[in-house]
């Protein structure tokens, strides 16, 4: 009896919650899009988007966003790496949402949408339906299904009139990689990591609508979007809710990728120059080069073939981070390696030349900070070809 009573109470409360979520909005209701500016961490560098449902008549002022993830998800990091992590829709009181981003010193802009009462009700019901436990999760995709694209998708599903996303003034189509890197400092580990992990598929030009995977383009395209044959503006009011305060930014150049890779490249060149003058070969350096480039190559291959991430496909960083280097390490220890190993090193030089070709013609853009290291690798490989050839002749 007690168990039955508790089950009945839970069902009753659930029904009450569901009913409250789909109450009929009053004529004072507003639905707006909140666009949040970038934050300081890599995770926050691309901004955020959310819906605000405000109804003074009913005392509602809630924010719905599709950017929630649960760290308690089983195998969280593995699923994230595999591209199989589900994100969730979340709901917050507007005051909490606002205070959180003001505390983070991130710009908040609001665009009130030009919707009919029926369309407002439909969007509100749609968001409430998504908030049900069985509907909250969706398979996240950075480019095609994220917190920003959900804003556009929810709008299109629930608005009767045709929405025309006109191009903003001065709009120039850009590649997905450029759109990402425009949000980052190129001389940061996050920027370099993205260029290492993501393949040539993101070097194609994004369509105007595809630009809206970034919250700032949701804002820009919504700003000039129109509704129906009469070309009514989608946005009736644009508010700057909070503007980011200017603060001093620290740039830790000492640990920046460009400096680290430059020093590493110089070290390789100095050891190679010393080896050339003394007619010797520093085995520990070659072991380091073949081990690190081989391991990176394996990682890139796993991202390409062992995950569901579309953006990690066709990654030509494999032209320098060559996985097969791990299999030939044994030859590095030999004073006079097999003849095929010399041909293999010549092959590595050709791969670096192919990488340069891919970079110049725009097939794939690589991290600029890697340039000193890539040049040093090329010179080291040429030295090894010369050294082994001389040794075999003597």
N, C-alpha and C positions, 0 to 999 in steps of 0.2 A: 504493500500500500504506500509506504513512504517513498519507495523507488518510483512508483507510478506518479505520485504527487510531484516529485522533483522533475520528472520528464515532462509532465504537463506544464509546469511552471516555465521550464526552458522553452518549450514550444510556444507558449503564450508570449514570453518576452521576445522571442525571435520574430513572431508575427507583428508584435508592436513595433519593433525596430524596423522591419521591412515596410510597415505601413507609414512610419514617420519619415522614411527616406523618400517616399514617393507622394508626399502630400502635394496638393495642388498649390502651385505658387500664386502669390497675389499679383495684382497689377503693378506693384512696386518692385518686382523682381528684376534683377540685373544679372547677366552672365558675362563675365569678362575673362580675358586671357592675361595672365601675369607672366612677364618675361624677366628672368633673373640674370643679372650680369655675371661674368666669370668670377671665380674665386681664386685663391692663392695656390691651391693644390692641383695636381694633375687631374684628379677626379672631378674637380669643380671648374676646370679651365674652359669648358665649353658652354657654361650657362645652364639654365633650367627653365622649364615652362610648366604652367599649371592653369587649371580653370578655377575661377572664383565664382561661387554662387551666393548672391547676396539678396536677401528679401527682408526689408525692414518690417513689413507687415506680419511675417511669421517669425521674426527674430532669428533668421538664418544668415550666417556669414561664414561659409566653409570654403576650404580650398581642396581641390582634388588634383593629385598629380600621379603620374605613372613612373616615378623614378625611385621606388622603394625596393630595396633588396634585403633579404634576411640572412645575416651571417650564421644563423643556426641551421641553415639548410645543410642536410647531410652532404659531405664531400663538396663543400662550397667552392674551394679554390680549384679543385679538379674540374667541376662543372663550368666554372668561369673560364678556365683555360680551354676547355673543349667547346665553348660556345653553346652550352646547354643549360645555362643558368636562367631561371625564371625570375623576372621582375614582377613587382606588384603595384597595384593602384593603392594610394593612401589618401586619407582624409584628415585634415587638420582644421582647427579653428583659425580663422584668418589672422587673429591677433597673434597667435603662437607662430604662424608661418612668417608674418611680417617681422616680428621681434627677432626670430632666428636669423633672417638674412640681413637685418640692420646690424645685429651683433657681428655678423661675418663681414660687414661693410661691403655688401654687394648691391648694386643698383637694382631697383624694382620699378618696372614700368607696367602700366595697366591699360588695356584696350577694351572698352565696353563694346559688346557686339550688338549689331543692329538685327535683332531677332524678334519674331512675332511671339505672342504669349504661348502659342502651341509649340513653337520650336524651343523656347526656353524650358517648357515642361518636358519635352522629349529629351533634351540634353540632360536635364536634372535626373530624369528617370533612368536614362542610359548609364549615367555615372553611378547612381544608386545601385543599379543592377550589377555593374562591374564590381561594386564594393562587397557583394555577397562572397562568402569564403570560397565557394566553388568557382567563382568567376574572376577572382582578383589577379591570378597569375597569368603572365604571357611570356613567350620566349623572346628575350631581348635581342635586338640586333642594333649595333651602334649606328648604322647608316639608314636602315629601313624600318625599324620598329623600336622607337625609343620615346622618351618623355616628350620630345618635341613633335615627332611625326604623329603621335597619338592625338595631339591637339587638333591637327588638321583632319585626321581620320574621323574623330568623333564628330567634328563639325559637319563634314561632308555627309555622314550617315544620317544626321538629324535635321538638316536644313533642306527645305523643299525647293527653294530657288537654286538655280545653277550658280555656283561660286566661281568667279573668274579671278585667278591669281595673276594679276597684271605684274609686269616687271617693274621693280622700283627704279627710280631715276638713277642713272649712272651704273646700272647693273651690268656686270661683266661675268659671263659663265666661267667657272673655275673648276679645276679637278678636285676630286675628293681630298687628295693629299694636301693640295694648297689650302683648301678650306680648313683642314685640321691644323696645319702648321701656322696659318694666320692667327690662330688662337694661342700659339705657344712661342716661347723664346727658342730659336733654333739651337742655341748653345746650352741646352739643358738635357739631362739624361732622359726625361720623358719624351722629348722631341726625337732624340736619337733612337730610343727604344721603339717608338712608333715606326720610324723609317726602316728599322731593322726587321720588325715583325710583320709589317703589312706589305703585300706584294704589288705587282704592277697593275692589278685590277683597279686600284684606287687612283691610278694616274690618268684615267679617262675623264673627260669633261662631264660634270654632273648636269643634268637637265635643270631648268629653273626650279621646277617643283622639288627635285631631289635636294636642292640647297636647303630645304626646310628640315633637314635632319639636325640642323643647328638652331637653337632657340632664337638667336639674333635674326635669323632669316624668317622664322615664324613671325617675328615682330615686323620685319620690313615688308614681307609679302602681304600680311594681314592689313597693314597700314594703307595699302593701295588696292586691296581686293574689292570687287564689286559683286552685287547680288542681282540676279535676274535680268530680264531684257531691259529694264529701266536703269540698269547700272547704278543701283543704290549702293552707297559705301557700306562695306562690311563693318567698319568701326565707326561708331558715333562719337566716341570721346576717347581721347588719349591723355593719360595722366602720368606724370613722373611722380611716383609715390615716394621713392627714396633715391637720392643720387649719391653714389659712392663718394666718400671723403678721400681727398688726396693724401696719401701717406708715403713715407720714404720706403723705397724698396731696396733690399740688399741683394747684391749680385756677387755670389761667391765664385769668383773667376778661378780661384786656386784649384777647385775641384770640378771645374767645368769640363765637358767632354772634349772640346777643342784643345784645351791645354793638356789634358791627360793624353789624348791620342797624339798630339804633337810631340810631347816628351817621349812617349813610347816609340814613335817613329824615329825621332832623333837618336834614341838609344840603339835601335836596330841599325840605323845607318852608321853610327859610330863603331859598333861592334863589327859590322860588315867591313868598314874601311880598315879597321885594325887587323881583321882576318886577312884581308887582301894584301896588306903590307907585309904581314908575317907568314904568308902562305899557309894559313891554317884555317880551321873551321871550328867555331864555338858550338858544340853539339847541344848544349843546354838551351841556347837560343832557338835552334831549329826544332828541338823537342817542344818548347813552349809554343812556337808558331803553329806547328802541325797539330798539336793537341787542342789549342784554343779555337783555331779556325775549324777543326773537325767537329768539336763539340757544338759550336755555334751552328754549323751546317746541319747537324742532327736535329737541333732544336727547331730550326727553320723548316726542315722537312716534316717534323711532327706537327707544327702549326699548319702546314700546307695540307697534309694528307690525313692526319689523325684527329682533326677537329672539324667542327661545323662552321667555323668562321670563313665566310666567303672572302673577306678582305685579306686573308693571309695566303691566298693562292697566287701562283705564278710569281714567286718572290725570287728575283734575280740577284739578291744578296748571296745566293748560293754560288755565284761565280767567283766569289772571293772566300766565303766561308764554306769550304768544300768538305762535305762529310767524309769523303773517301780518304781524306788526310789521316784519319784515325787508323785506317787499315795499312798504311805504309810507314807508320812510325818506326817499325823495326829496321827499315833501311837507313833511318837517320843515325842510328848508333854505329853503323858500319863505316869503316874508314874508306872502303871502296865498295859502293853499293852496286846492285845489279844495273845492267845497261838500260833496262826498261825504266828504272827510277829517274834517270836523267831525262828520258822522254816525258815522263810524268811531270817533272818540274817545268819542262818547256810547255807542257799542256796547261799548267797553272798560269804561266805568263800569258798564254793565249786567252785564257779565261778572264784575266784582268783586262786585256785589250777589249774583249767582248763587253765587259762591264762598262768600260769607257764609251763604247759605241752605244749601248743601251741608254746611258746617261745623256750623251750629246743629242741623240735623236728624240729623246723624250719618252722612250718605252717605259722606263722607270727612273724616278728621281731618288737618289741615295742621300744619306745624311752627309752634309758638307763637312761636319766635324771629323768624319772618317777619312777625309782626303789625305792628311799626312801619313796615316797608317797604311793606306792602300799604296801610296807611292813607295813607302819603305819596304812593303812586302814585295812589290815588283822588283825593286833593286836587289833585295836579298835573294829572290828566286834566280835572277840573272847571274848573280855572283855564284850561287850553288851550281848552276849549269857549267859555268866557267871552271870552277874549282874541281868538280867531279870529272870533267873532261880532261883537265890537266893531270889529275891523279891516275886516270885510266891509261893515259899515254905514257906515264912514267912507271 
